[in-house]
Amino acid sequence: MRVGDLRTGWQTDLILHRFGGELIEREDCLVLRTPANPTFYWGNCLVLPRAPRDEDLAHWLTRFEAEISGPQPASRHVAIGVDAPWAGEALPAWTEAGFETFQHTLLRLGPGELRPPSRAARGEVLVRPVDPLTEAEAVMDVESTDSGPFEPVGYRHYLRLQWARYLEMHAAGQLLWFGLWCDGTLAATCGLIRASSANETPGRFQHVVTHADWRRRGLASALVHAVSRHALEAWCAPAAYMLADPDDVAIGIYRSLGYREVETSWGLQRNAPQDRPA
């Protein structure tokens, strides 16, 4: 499978993976590895051009062992992405083996399509880029409230390793991280990345998170709106992209601001106990 054959969603993912990651083209799949952060699930995964069959479970477990967990024993998860829309595939053997199936929707916003938030944020709001050298720990404090089922100390370790990569991207002019302060408190954050330091390249959002204590105040809408304006106006981007869970409430926020679905993809994930994925 060749990198150039990937659809837009995975192509925008690879902006991040090209910093400290390994991209290996195999005949049957694409291998993504991040040696410096082995518990980053979707930085250590296989990407398939089409859906696996139920009877392929043993084959792909063997391939994952050979390509990911063998060279990197700390990668105790299994993550397999599919660069194709989900077509209702029934995979009972995978489910019985502990795999969760998930779907992603790629949303796109073009120039002239951004809409104002449907309601004003509650409180005095300031949105600006953070200083990655002095404010990264404060950003990770916010991100850590969105650790889901993962062990908090290990998740913070994963975030710190990701920030080492973000610092490289920031120095190369390919990343800005934004914070939203509400009534003087950092309450929400997200990243914006691009494929090169030149203007007029698409922007891709990273990890939109509102602190657990500040949700349902319209802050996510205010943050995404401000950062979308930066992508389209300051970066002169031809489009801004956002990857979202189609079943999560956040996708409604993005659509209300003018983002529209352009493609879907899906994958299979098996967590490792006490792991730190993302």
C-alpha positions as CSV (number, residue, x, y, z in Angstrom):
1,M,0.0,0.0,0.0
2,R,1.4,3.4,-1.0
3,V,1.1,6.6,1.1
4,G,0.0,8.5,-2.0
5,D,-3.1,6.2,-2.3
6,L,-4.5,7.2,1.1
7,R,-7.6,9.4,1.2
8,T,-7.7,12.9,2.7
9,G,-8.3,11.9,6.3
10,W,-5.2,9.7,6.6
11,Q,-3.2,12.1,4.5
12,T,-3.8,14.9,7.1
13,D,-2.9,12.4,9.9
14,L,0.4,11.9,8.3
15,I,1.3,15.6,8.8
16,L,1.9,14.6,12.4
17,H,3.5,11.2,11.8
18,R,6.2,12.7,9.6
19,F,7.7,14.2,12.8
20,G,9.5,11.4,14.6
21,G,7.4,8.7,13.0
22,E,8.2,5.9,10.6
23,L,6.0,5.3,7.5
24,I,6.6,2.0,5.9
25,E,4.9,0.9,2.7
26,R,4.1,-2.8,2.6
27,E,2.3,-4.7,-0.2
28,D,-0.8,-5.3,1.9
29,C,-0.8,-2.3,4.3
30,L,0.9,0.8,5.6
31,V,2.8,0.6,8.8
32,L,3.0,3.6,11.1
33,R,5.4,3.5,14.0
34,T,6.5,6.1,16.6
35,P,9.4,4.7,18.5
36,A,9.6,7.6,20.9
37,N,6.0,7.1,21.9
38,P,5.1,3.4,21.6
39,T,1.8,3.7,23.5
40,F,0.4,6.3,21.0
41,Y,-2.1,3.9,19.5
42,W,-2.7,5.7,16.1
43,G,1.0,6.4,15.8
44,N,1.7,2.7,16.1
45,C,-0.8,1.0,13.8
46,L,-1.5,-0.7,10.5
47,V,-3.6,1.0,7.9
48,L,-5.4,-1.3,5.4
49,P,-6.8,-0.3,2.1
50,R,-10.0,-2.3,2.6
51,A,-11.9,-4.0,5.4
52,P,-10.4,-7.1,6.9
53,R,-12.5,-10.3,6.9
54,D,-13.6,-12.0,10.0
55,E,-11.4,-15.0,9.1
56,D,-8.4,-12.7,8.8
57,L,-8.1,-12.0,12.5
58,A,-5.1,-14.4,13.1
59,H,-3.3,-13.1,10.0
60,W,-3.5,-9.4,11.1
61,L,-2.6,-10.2,14.7
62,T,0.5,-11.9,13.3
63,R,1.3,-9.0,11.0
64,F,0.8,-6.5,13.9
65,E,3.2,-8.5,16.0
66,A,5.8,-8.6,13.2
67,E,5.5,-4.8,12.4
68,I,4.6,-3.1,15.7
69,S,4.7,-5.0,19.0
70,G,7.7,-7.2,18.1
71,P,10.1,-4.3,17.4
72,Q,8.4,-2.3,20.1
73,P,7.3,-4.4,23.1
74,A,5.9,-1.4,24.9
75,S,3.2,-1.3,22.1
76,R,0.8,-3.8,23.8
77,H,-2.3,-2.5,22.1
78,V,-3.5,-3.5,18.6
79,A,-4.7,-0.7,16.3
80,I,-5.8,-1.4,12.7
81,G,-7.2,1.4,10.6
82,V,-9.2,1.0,7.4
83,D,-8.9,3.6,4.7
84,A,-12.4,3.0,3.4
85,P,-16.0,3.8,4.6
86,W,-17.6,1.3,7.0
87,A,-20.1,-0.8,5.2
88,G,-21.7,-2.5,8.2
89,E,-19.1,-5.3,8.2
90,A,-19.9,-8.0,10.8
91,L,-16.7,-9.1,12.5
92,P,-17.8,-11.4,15.4
93,A,-14.4,-13.1,15.8
94,W,-12.7,-9.7,16.2
95,T,-15.3,-8.6,18.8
96,E,-14.9,-11.9,20.7
97,A,-11.1,-11.2,20.7
98,G,-11.7,-7.9,22.5
99,F,-11.7,-5.5,19.6
100,E,-13.8,-2.3,19.5
101,T,-14.9,-1.0,16.2
102,F,-15.0,2.8,15.8
103,Q,-15.8,5.2,13.0
104,H,-14.4,8.6,12.1
105,T,-15.9,11.4,10.0
106,L,-13.7,13.9,8.2
107,L,-15.2,17.4,8.1
108,R,-14.1,20.2,5.8
109,L,-14.5,24.0,6.0
110,G,-13.7,26.2,3.1
111,P,-13.2,30.0,2.7
112,G,-16.5,31.9,3.1
113,E,-18.2,28.9,4.9
114,L,-17.5,29.7,8.5
115,R,-20.6,30.6,10.6
116,P,-20.7,32.4,13.9
117,P,-21.4,30.3,17.0
118,S,-25.2,29.9,17.5
119,R,-24.9,31.2,21.1
120,A,-22.4,33.4,22.9
121,A,-19.9,31.8,25.3
122,R,-20.7,32.3,28.9
123,G,-18.0,34.5,30.5
124,E,-15.2,36.7,29.3
125,V,-13.3,34.8,26.6
126,L,-9.8,35.2,25.2
127,V,-8.4,32.9,22.5
128,R,-4.7,33.0,21.6
129,P,-1.8,30.8,20.6
130,V,0.0,29.3,23.7
131,D,3.7,29.5,24.2
132,P,4.7,25.8,23.9
133,L,7.9,26.3,26.0
134,T,6.2,27.9,29.0
135,E,2.5,26.9,28.8
136,A,2.6,23.3,27.7
137,E,2.1,22.0,31.2
138,A,-1.0,24.1,31.6
139,V,-2.4,22.8,28.3
140,M,-1.7,19.2,29.4
141,D,-3.6,19.9,32.6
142,V,-6.7,20.6,30.5
143,E,-6.0,17.7,28.1
144,S,-5.6,15.3,31.1
145,T,-9.3,15.8,32.0
146,D,-10.1,14.0,28.7
147,S,-8.2,10.8,29.4
148,G,-11.2,8.5,29.1
149,P,-10.6,5.0,30.4
150,F,-6.9,5.3,30.5
151,E,-4.7,5.4,33.6
152,P,-4.1,9.1,34.5
153,V,-0.4,9.1,35.2
154,G,0.4,7.0,32.1
155,Y,-1.8,9.2,30.0
156,R,0.0,12.3,31.2
157,H,3.3,10.6,30.2
158,Y,1.9,10.0,26.7
159,L,0.9,13.6,26.4
160,R,4.3,14.8,27.4
161,L,5.9,12.6,24.7
162,Q,3.4,14.1,22.2
163,W,4.4,17.6,23.2
164,A,8.1,16.8,22.4
165,R,6.9,16.2,18.8
166,Y,4.7,19.3,18.9
167,L,7.7,21.5,19.8
168,E,9.5,20.3,16.7
169,M,6.5,21.1,14.6
170,H,6.1,24.5,16.1
171,A,9.8,25.3,15.4
172,A,9.2,24.2,11.8
173,G,6.2,26.6,11.5
174,Q,3.8,23.7,11.0
175,L,1.9,23.9,14.3
176,L,0.2,26.4,16.6
177,W,-1.5,25.4,19.8
178,F,-4.3,27.5,21.0
179,G,-5.8,28.1,24.4
180,L,-9.2,29.6,25.4
181,W,-9.2,31.5,28.7
182,C,-12.6,32.1,30.3
183,D,-12.7,34.6,33.1
184,G,-8.9,34.3,33.3
185,T,-8.7,30.5,33.5
186,L,-7.4,28.3,30.7
187,A,-10.5,26.2,30.0
188,A,-10.1,24.8,26.5
189,T,-7.3,24.0,24.0
190,C,-6.7,22.6,20.5
191,G,-3.9,22.4,18.0
192,L,-3.8,23.4,14.3
193,I,-1.2,21.8,12.0
194,R,-0.3,22.1,8.4
195,A,1.9,20.2,5.9
196,S,4.5,22.9,5.4
197,S,5.4,26.3,6.8
198,A,4.1,28.1,3.7
199,N,0.7,29.7,3.7
200,E,-2.1,28.3,1.4
201,T,-1.8,24.7,2.7
202,P,-4.8,23.0,4.4
203,G,-5.0,23.2,8.2
204,R,-6.0,20.2,10.4
205,F,-7.3,20.4,13.9
206,Q,-5.7,18.4,16.7
207,H,-7.3,17.3,20.0
208,V,-10.1,19.8,20.8
209,V,-10.6,19.6,24.6
210,T,-12.6,21.6,27.0
211,H,-11.7,21.1,30.7
212,A,-14.3,18.9,32.4
213,D,-15.2,21.8,34.8
214,W,-15.9,24.2,32.0
215,R,-18.1,22.3,29.6
216,R,-21.6,23.3,28.3
217,R,-20.7,27.0,28.3
218,G,-20.2,27.4,24.5
219,L,-16.4,27.5,24.9
220,A,-15.7,24.7,22.3
221,S,-17.7,26.7,19.7
222,A,-15.8,29.9,20.5
223,L,-12.5,28.1,20.3
224,V,-13.1,26.2,17.1
225,H,-14.6,29.4,15.5
226,A,-11.5,31.5,16.4
227,V,-9.0,28.8,15.3
228,S,-10.9,28.2,12.0
229,R,-10.6,31.9,11.3
230,H,-6.9,31.7,11.9
231,A,-6.5,28.8,9.5
232,L,-8.5,30.5,6.7
233,E,-7.4,34.1,7.1
234,A,-3.9,34.2,8.8
235,W,-2.7,31.0,7.1
236,C,-4.8,31.6,3.9
237,A,-5.6,27.9,4.0
238,P,-7.8,26.6,1.2
239,A,-9.6,24.5,3.8
240,A,-9.6,23.5,7.4
241,Y,-10.2,19.8,8.4
242,M,-11.6,18.2,11.5
243,L,-11.8,14.5,12.4
244,A,-14.7,13.7,14.6
245,D,-16.6,10.8,16.2
246,P,-19.9,10.7,14.3
247,D,-21.7,9.7,17.5
248,D,-20.2,12.4,19.7
249,V,-22.0,15.6,20.6
250,A,-19.0,17.7,19.4
251,I,-19.7,16.9,15.7
252,G,-22.9,18.9,16.0
253,I,-20.8,21.9,17.1
254,Y,-18.5,21.6,14.1
255,R,-21.4,21.3,11.7
256,S,-23.1,24.4,13.2
257,L,-20.0,26.4,12.4
258,G,-20.1,25.4,8.8
259,Y,-18.1,22.2,8.6
260,R,-19.4,19.5,6.3
261,E,-18.7,15.8,6.0
262,V,-16.4,14.8,3.1
263,E,-15.5,11.2,4.0
264,T,-15.6,8.5,6.6
265,S,-13.2,5.8,7.8
266,W,-13.0,3.3,10.5
267,G,-10.8,1.0,12.5
268,L,-10.4,-1.8,15.1
269,Q,-8.7,-1.2,18.4
270,R,-7.9,-3.5,21.3
271,N,-6.7,-1.8,24.4
272,A,-3.9,-3.0,26.6
273,P,-4.4,-2.9,30.4
274,Q,-3.0,0.3,32.0
275,D,-1.9,1.6,28.6
276,R,-1.7,5.2,27.5
277,P,-3.2,5.5,24.0
278,A,-4.7,8.3,22.0
